[in-house]
Amino acid sequence: MQWKLTYFGGYLGAILSFIYVITSGDWLLYGVSILYWLLFCRLTCQLIGLHKYWTHRSFDTGPVQHFILAFGSILCGTGSPYTWAVHHRHHHKYADTERDVHSPAINGGLSTILGYWVLKPNEWWYNKGLTLTHRDLVKDKQVMHVHKHYWKYWYALLIGILIIDWRIALLFVVQPIGLSLFVHGCNNLFSHSKWFPGSYRNYDTPDGSRNLPMWTNLFLLGEGYHNNHHQTPWAYNNADKPGEWDFSALVIKYLFDIYRGKRGYAYNEK
């Protein structure tokens, strides 16, 4: 029930935010909200935090950054570090097989791009072989605290900001969910399909992952090198060949990876 509310609410919020700026002409506030989503919610909390840090353990960081990446996930509204990592590790383990919940070849393009696999009942997930015993996450007290109280924090944030200004709540709390779901779904679809113009493979991985052309990283911030990522999912820099660039890797290098050279244990269970 919770995922249904946030899923439909996020998409509705993104649509209403655009309608608001068209009718009000408040492009400055809308532009600030897009930058906030792109640089903080999308880049910092989702790509660097939920994806590279919590899921793949691509780098080690300090206690302050650890705290920011744990509690910052609440601002994304797309699930706790535990929830996100469990599902994404499952995708890597069974990429483009019958058990993969993201693959457009298995589940269809519409399901992948809209991400409505999150609405499936528990039985569907169990049949896909989803594993919940990820010890590295379970033993992290901050992760489990955020996981247990995730939606309490999110609703408290939403209600608190609604009292202050409904526009801020719509643009900065609800809208980021819809934008993140849609962009993440587009990346899953395009990066696992042969037909996207300019897509290519650097590695002969057992799945159908592909790299998207360089210009897409203006929007994907380096996440478009999906074939590179599936080859070495533990690497925080997805750019492997000349001409490829991963903006999130630069941010990690200078702001988060304070223990240079130390790498984690990817998505295998421990």
Buried (B, 14 or more C-beta within 10 A) or exposed (E): EEBEEBBBBBBBBBEBBEEBBEEEEBEEBBEEBBEBBBEBBBBBBBBBBBBBBBBBBBBBBEEEBBEBBBBBBBBBBBBBBBBBBBBBBBBBBBBBBEBBBBBBBBBEBEBBBBBBBBEBEEEEBEEBEBEEEBEBBEEBEBBBBBBEEBBEBBBEBBEEBBEEEEBEBBBBBBBBBBBBBBBBBBBBBBBBBEEBEEBEBBEEBEBBBBBBEBEBBEBBBBBBBBBBBBBBBBBBBBBBEEEBBBBBBBBBBEEBBEEEEEBBEBBEEE
